[in-house]
């Protein structure tokens, strides 16, 4: 997922697709996982600061939980669709 760095996650995804091919299960799973998560720390730092949110107490745990759910949903869907 992209918890910390979007470009790093994209680099890992591209490397997996180069190694295994875009039509392989691993390539499809990597692309699905990469597109199902967002850069949580970036959102908290940039977007919240731009609108002046000062109290973001539960934002990090909820953002990380959303990333985990996106990851698990991507794995489940890829197994069901591409099996």
C-alpha positions as CSV (number, residue, x, y, z in Angstrom):
1,X,0.0,0.0,0.0
2,X,0.9,3.6,-0.1
3,X,1.0,4.4,3.6
4,X,4.1,6.5,3.4
5,X,5.2,7.0,-0.2
6,X,3.2,6.8,-3.3
7,X,6.2,6.8,-5.7
8,X,7.8,4.0,-3.7
9,X,4.6,1.9,-3.9
10,X,4.3,2.6,-7.6
11,X,8.0,1.5,-8.1
12,X,7.3,-1.8,-6.3
13,X,4.2,-2.4,-8.3
14,X,6.1,-1.6,-11.6
15,X,8.9,-4.0,-10.5
16,X,6.4,-6.8,-9.8
17,X,4.7,-6.3,-13.1
18,X,8.1,-6.3,-14.9
19,X,9.1,-9.5,-13.2
20,X,5.9,-11.4,-13.5
21,X,4.0,-9.8,-16.3
22,X,0.9,-7.7,-16.3
23,X,-1.5,-10.6,-16.9
24,X,0.0,-12.8,-14.1
25,X,-1.9,-13.1,-10.9
26,X,0.9,-11.3,-9.0
27,X,0.8,-8.4,-11.5
28,X,-2.9,-8.1,-11.2
29,X,-2.8,-8.3,-7.5
30,X,-0.1,-5.7,-7.2
31,X,-1.9,-3.3,-9.4
32,X,-5.2,-3.8,-7.5
33,X,-3.6,-3.3,-4.1
34,X,-1.7,-0.2,-5.3
35,X,-4.9,1.3,-6.6
36,X,-7.0,0.4,-3.5
37,X,-5.0,2.3,-1.0
38,X,-4.0,6.0,-0.6
39,X,-1.0,7.8,0.8
40,X,-2.3,8.2,4.4
41,X,0.5,10.2,5.9
42,X,0.4,12.6,2.9
43,X,-3.3,13.2,3.2
44,X,-3.0,13.9,7.0
45,X,-0.1,16.3,6.5
46,X,-1.1,18.2,3.3
47,X,-4.9,18.0,3.0
48,X,-5.7,18.5,6.7
49,X,-3.2,21.4,7.0
50,X,-4.7,23.1,3.9
51,X,-8.2,23.3,5.4
52,X,-6.9,24.0,8.9
53,X,-7.9,20.9,10.8
54,X,-6.1,20.9,14.1
55,X,-7.6,18.0,16.0
56,X,-7.0,14.9,13.9
57,X,-7.0,12.5,16.9
58,X,-8.5,9.4,15.2
59,X,-7.5,10.2,11.7
60,X,-4.3,8.2,11.6
61,X,-5.7,4.9,13.0
62,X,-8.8,5.2,10.8
63,X,-6.7,5.9,7.7
64,X,-4.4,2.9,8.5
65,X,-7.5,0.8,9.0
66,X,-8.9,1.9,5.7
67,X,-5.6,1.0,4.0
68,X,-5.8,-2.5,5.6
69,X,-9.4,-2.9,4.5
70,X,-8.4,-1.8,0.9
71,X,-5.6,-4.3,1.0
72,X,-7.7,-7.2,2.2
73,X,-10.5,-6.3,-0.3
74,X,-8.0,-6.3,-3.1
75,X,-6.7,-9.7,-2.2
76,X,-10.2,-11.2,-1.8
77,X,-11.4,-9.7,-5.1
78,X,-8.3,-10.8,-7.1
79,X,-8.7,-14.4,-5.8
80,X,-12.4,-14.4,-6.7
81,X,-12.0,-12.8,-10.1
82,X,-8.6,-14.0,-11.3
83,X,-8.4,-17.1,-9.0
